[in-house]
Amino acid sequence: MVSRLPDTTAGSVAGSQDTSSRVVELEAEIAQLRDALGRRQQIGVATGLLAQRFGISPDQAWALMVRLSQNGHVKVREIAKAVVDAHCGRLEPAEVEILSSLEDHLPDGVRLVQTREDGHRPTREPDR
């Protein structure tokens, strides 16, 4: 009597494809989590900068960013990026627009970030 082993070629190919697609899903999830962690850190830095700038608590600074986000229809992460980039002197023109439009929701003369001595915001020099 000759015993036959079950044909598992089709099963192993399907299993391999399932494993491969699962690996791709997990790699995408890891990339998304790393991105979210970076954004969270940037939001935390911006919260601290605003707290220091206005002499308020971090909770109040967070509430300010949320309020500006809602009133200005701008995502909190975009506000945070603009605040941090302004602090570091590397504002892009789009970020200048974000900050300017958000400052319309603040009392007169109040600025989210300090300006240079000449009254202008620090901006990034164009790449050459």
Secondary structure, DSSP 8 states (H G I E B T S, - for coil): --------HHHHHHHHHHHHHHHHHHHHHHHHHHHHHHHHHHHHHHHHHHHHHHT--HHHHHHHHHHHHHHHT--HHHHHHHHHHHHHT-B-HHHHHHHHHHHTTS-TT--SS---TTS---B-----
